[in-house]
Amino acid sequence: MSFDLEFALEVFLKAITKVPLTLGVAFSSLLIGAVFGLFIALLRFYKVPGFGLFFRWFVTVFKGTPMVMLISITYLLVVYNFDSVAQSLGLSITFKDVGKTWIGVGALAFISSIAFSEAFRGALAAVSKCQYEAAYSVGETRIQALIHVILPQALPVSIPMSCNIAIGITKGVSILYLVGIIEILYASLQAASRTYQFLEAYVVAALIYWGLSIIIEQLFGFAERRFGRKVRDITA
């Protein structure tokens, strides 16, 4: 079986147009997931009664669930229940009014929140206890200590793990073709469906995702070097 470079270039030119959509879905999912992930991590780290134990099992259960399964379940739940829930809330919108892209964002945000909660919880635990004691000794409350002392040190520690999460979610966008979202992989397969040259399509899609992963890794590496230096200056 020969590899058709000319056709691969044709596929590439079509697939590359979906990079903005892929990055948009990934960035939105990561942003929402980071916010909820930090919230879950704080509840678990400070062992808030009721919530800490609940989210401990919540994370354990969904952390072991395959990404493709969570995306499929989310899509099916929205398809079968959106209209009835919207009607009960007195809303005039229906499932047809909601873009599939937002369903994908919601599913990936849910997945990333689980991953971020573990990354942030580990980062919070990495901060020395003497940092907490120092903040309390100058009269700061727990919330003030968290904002002024703990988070500025914990968040840079979470950068390497956050990089892995960002790359994983970006690659996870490729699974959204299962629910009809035309991203890089879907666009590649559509181009190949006419001639059945799927090898070229998969290789092109893989190369594009590989390139995006390298860019993301470089950006997080820059952030780690910059903010990691500030943390070392603070704790020195």
JOJORA-V469934 format. One record per helix or strand of 2 or more residues. SS is the DSSP state (alpha for helix, beta for strand). FROM is the first residue (numbers start at 1). LEN is the number of residues. If there is no record, write none. Layout:
ss = (SS;SS)
from = (FROM;FROM)
len = (LEN;LEN)
//
This chain:
ss = (alpha;alpha;alpha;alpha;alpha;alpha;alpha;alpha;alpha;alpha)
from = (5;51;67;95;100;129;142;159;184;198)
len = (41;13;22;3;27;9;16;21;9;38)
//
